[in-house]
């Protein structure tokens, strides 16, 4: 059976782990997680067994919760997503996947015989969620730059006109940062005379970008979505994966049950719920404010544009979508993928210019990519 | 739109929240969450955007992970649950509900037409999970002290002999700490000639008690379970809800998909996963060791027995199951339920003598319950 460690060995192992993180943070370019946050003044909360079990909007017997903070976070997101506060409800999740599962769970309860339409560029979690929820689904082709192919969607809807449609609308795809054309999706539903439909927006990253730009694409409740999942550990930044989900209140009753044990309603997917992450989100939102986020995102765009220019200066093609911080280029060598923790899919790679990514870092990175390409070309010509 | 706070106001609000927790920790008797832990030396890990995305046993491009620590935690639990390491697999979850969902998800993939059998005393999350997974189910009556009524199970199995059976076996029920008779369940399956079956154990609390007692009830892989969910924030203690799930490796392939984006396998329910909680669990396990946990649990039993004696001294009936730290008594006034954060269900209430619950606290608490009862009796006699 497992033995207790010598306390020195315990602390030594923790120190070496810390060192490993500190080193690897220096080459963290491929994933959409903001590494720039400072929650040190909140660490003392971790001295308590906190738990946000139950509905954040219903009081609970479990007093060691941060429901009041969670509610404030949800209210801020209701503003950002142009949701009617009296007609929407939400909670803080353990991440984007849980938010997507929640939205699709609601959708299935409302339309049990529906088909889920999602594109080839939709996050891999949606595959798993559909399997888990046991719903019929069909995949819609994506255009080369990542948006859902509306011609294909039209055709698929036409073939299934008698069935309700649940659409997963990507608000920023995982690999290319593409935003599905929400207006086009709604037109396709209308055109094909689909009377019962539900649109869930997966806005993991871009849900915290679009509220702060001048020319956002269609994506919000005002634009016709029924629910949305936004990550907290992406643009806001958090040491623990987290996020929010918002949905229409009238739909929540389909899955809610009263639970006397905790003196609350069981309206969320988990039972016991993380009570620290909502405080992290709240703190960062309140520290920066709307204007702070506007500035932060403008800087991210600047770094993205700078890296595209750098790539071009070395003769390497690279691009980004409008309002996206995802810079797409050709897959480099496995060595560089590992070194810079790049996300790749087939021949495509990307970096994401999150707030911790500096221009100085980009300079070193693009140089290495250029040398890598040169080496590869040499190898090819020497064959 | 939301405004930034004055930094002083921000810190003030955080201070008052901390004060609230510190006060309410003093009367935290009703929920099975150990409040006695000290992870302060691990707080610096929260400076990084850590993420255990993907399978803990497959290397990932996302370097800021604690997969190696997570694997060690899983290996310890494989020992504790008498699992064969070469034939089981597991990961660290966000809590018991996720572990139960995982087990039932696997079970449904293996036996798509099965019926889930679970008792009236099963945790409320199982209801929700069954709805979410879209499986047929039937509820088995529970005996007065909380165990599954095997006569009723037999009858239900007899009525559905042609269908595979998925059984949720409670290893410590939520309200009364009862352990379903696993041997009896297996006999019932045999007797009714059910050829295809799956047993998932919900061992949220007792999964970290039974490995440390001399006379454990049947509950482990050696006793015939197929998967198990154990909470981490319960007996081990954690500021963030967490847990582990273990299942047979051969069953995992039914739901696994390769995901190039993170260079790993998507074998878990969430996508991005908490990388801090596994370190909390690892740290506490390694700090105390097997013998430390044995001692800790013996102390919890002592306090439980002490509180039963105290109750009896005041003429109040109270009891606990063998190997359980859940002390059951009659529901008191709403005032005391709120004050002591008691969990109640109908006429039943309980306290759970977790490691932070001292005998001194029990003395004050039972006195208040006795006074409460006296007051209630007076009111009745004055009518």
Interface residues (C-beta under 8 A of the other chain):
Chain A: X1 X2 X3 X4 X5 X7 X10 X11 X14 X17 X18 X21 X22 X24 X25 X27 X28 X30 X31 X33 X34 X35 X37 X38 X39 X40 X41 X42 X43 X44 X45 X46 X47 X48 X49 X50 X51 X61 X62 X63 X64 X66 X69 X76 X79 X80 X94 X95 X96 X97 X98 X105 X108 X109 X123 X124 X125 X127 X128 X131 X132 X133 X134 X174 X175 X231 X233 X237 X238 X239 X240 X241 X255 X257 X259 X260 X261 X262 X263 X266 X269 X270 X271 X272 X273 X274 X275 X276 X279 X283 X285 X286 X287 X288 X289 X290 X291 X292 X337 X338 X341 X342 X343 X344 X345 X346
Chain B: X1 X2 X3 X4 X5 X7 X10 X11 X14 X17 X18 X21 X22 X24 X25 X27 X28 X30 X31 X33 X34 X35 X37 X38 X39 X40 X41 X42 X43 X44 X45 X46 X47 X48 X49 X50 X51 X61 X62 X63 X64 X66 X69 X76 X79 X80 X94 X95 X96 X97 X98 X105 X108 X109 X123 X124 X125 X127 X128 X131 X132 X133 X134 X174 X175 X231 X233 X237 X238 X239 X240 X241 X255 X257 X259 X260 X261 X262 X263 X266 X269 X270 X271 X272 X273 X274 X275 X276 X279 X283 X285 X286 X287 X288 X289 X290 X291 X292 X337 X338 X341 X342 X343 X344 X345 X346
